[in-house]
């Protein structure tokens, strides 16, 4: 999808430097991908421990000892 966006030059230069991107497009795609990954991980972390049907670490350890 083509989109026109006005990105401050200094921010784009930093993004290219930090991501070691060769092109502006590569830097932007990398930044969006990393942003989305962080948001997904934050959502998973928020939901951690909310499932009542999973074994506790202690239960798993005991089960492994039994055989």
N, C-alpha and C positions, 0 to 999 in steps of 0.2 A: 504494500500500500504506500502510495506516495503522499507525503505530508510536508508542508512548509512550516518550519518553526524557527523563530528568532532566538538563538542560543547565544548568551554572552561569550565572546571570543576567549576570554581568560578561563572561563569554566570549561569550555570545550577543549582547550589546550591542556588543562589539568587532567581531564578525563582521558585524553589520548595518551598523556604521559603515564598516568597511573595504570592504565589498562594495557599499555604498550601496543596500542592499536595503530595500524598503519594508515587507516582512513577515518574520516569523521563518522561515516556510517558504522564502521566496526566499533568505534568508541561508544556511540549512542546505543547500539544493539547490546553491547556488553553491559552498559550501565542499566538498561531496562531489564535485562535478564537477571543481573545480580539483585536489583531492587525486588523483582518478583520472587526470587528464591528466598530472600530475607523475609518477605511478608508471608510466604507459605510456611516457612519454619516458625515464625512467630505465632501463626495460627495453630500449627501443630503443638507447639509448646503450651499455648493457652489451653488446648484441649487435653493435654497430658494428665493422666490420672482420673479422667472423667468416665472411663469405662469400668463398670463394676464387675464384669465377667472375666477380666484378666487375672492371672495368678500374680501373687506378690512375689518378690524376689526370694523371700524365705520359703514360700510354698514350692517354688521351682527348684530351689536348692535341695529341699527334702525329697522331692520326687526324683531328682537325679541320684541321690544317695541310695534310694531304694532299688534302683536298678535299671 
